[in-house]
Amino acid sequence: MTDIVLKDIDPVLADRIRRVAAARGWLIHDTILNLLEQGLFACEAEVSGGFDNNEVDVLSEAINALKQVPAGKGF
């Protein structure tokens, strides 16, 4: 397994990690691995859940078209 070293970690972040470890009854090593994996899953979901290039182009065109519509008199 590859070793990863965290340098200059914020003390508040380190304390949060320690509190999660204590609450779950996990070792710090296991806690960091679990948090890293969960964070990675969340980031991957955000990336894969977005628009594809064609959808981005269509949405951009629609927004630009709406910008050309004159302002109404309100309601």
Secondary structure as the mmCIF struct_conf table of DSSP 4:
data_model
#
loop_
_struct_conf.conf_type_id
_struct_conf.id
_struct_conf.beg_label_comp_id
_struct_conf.beg_label_asym_id
_struct_conf.beg_label_seq_id
_struct_conf.end_label_comp_id
_struct_conf.end_label_asym_id
_struct_conf.end_label_seq_id
BEND BEND1 ASP A 8 ASP A 8
HELX_RH_AL_P HELX_RH_AL_P1 PRO A 11 ARG A 24
TURN_TY1_P TURN_TY1_P1 GLY A 25 GLY A 25
HELX_RH_AL_P HELX_RH_AL_P2 ILE A 28 SER A 48
TURN_TY1_P TURN_TY1_P2 GLY A 49 GLY A 49
BEND BEND2 GLY A 50 GLY A 50
HELX_RH_AL_P HELX_RH_AL_P3 ASN A 53 GLN A 68
BEND BEND3 VAL A 69 VAL A 69
HELX_LH_PP_P HELX_LH_PP_P1 PRO A 70 ALA A 71
#
